[in-house]
Amino acid sequence: MKIRHTQLVYLAIFSLALLTAAAQTAGIDEALLAKANAGDATAEVLVGQSFAADKGVVPDLKQAAAWYRKAAEQGDAGAQGALGVLPKK
């Protein structure tokens, strides 16, 4: 079975995306990240704080906002407040 050039390109892009995502969260506790990925609002806030406050990961305000937003959509008041004061860049 021949693999087409396009399929190899897609595979390479997908692999790179996975590696980038893993590298971005490498400093976050795996159990905490698993809870956040499962939808635990408290864990989502903590992951957001990690990205906002340079706690074990490279600061990334877009990632912080994304995690805060997930928790805020579940009604977490702390996440809603954090979104309100997060610097807009």
ZAGU-544987 format. One record per residue (C-alpha): x negated, y, z negated. Coordinates in steps of 0.5 Angstrom, whole numbers, plus 500, padded with zeros to 3 digits. Each point is the difference from the previous one (the first is absolute). Layout:
<rs>
XYZ
...
</rs>
This chain:
<rs>
500500500
497507502
501506496
501506503
496506499
506504498
501495494
493500498
500508500
507499495
497495496
494504499
504506498
504496495
494498497
497507499
506502497
500495495
493501498
501507500
506499495
497495496
494505499
504506498
503496494
494496498
499504494
507499497
502494496
503494504
505499495
502507500
500500508
504494500
506503496
500506504
500497506
506496497
504506499
498501492
501508500
496501494
494496504
501504506
499507495
494497498
497498507
502507502
496503494
494496502
500503507
502507497
495500494
494497503
501494496
496494503
502502507
498505505
505506499
505500505
506505499
504497505
500493497
501503493
506503503
503494504
499496493
504505496
505501505
501492500
501501492
504506501
505497505
502495494
501506495
494500497
500507497
492500499
499499507
505505502
496505496
493498503
503501507
502507498
493502497
496496505
496505504
502500508
494500504
</rs>
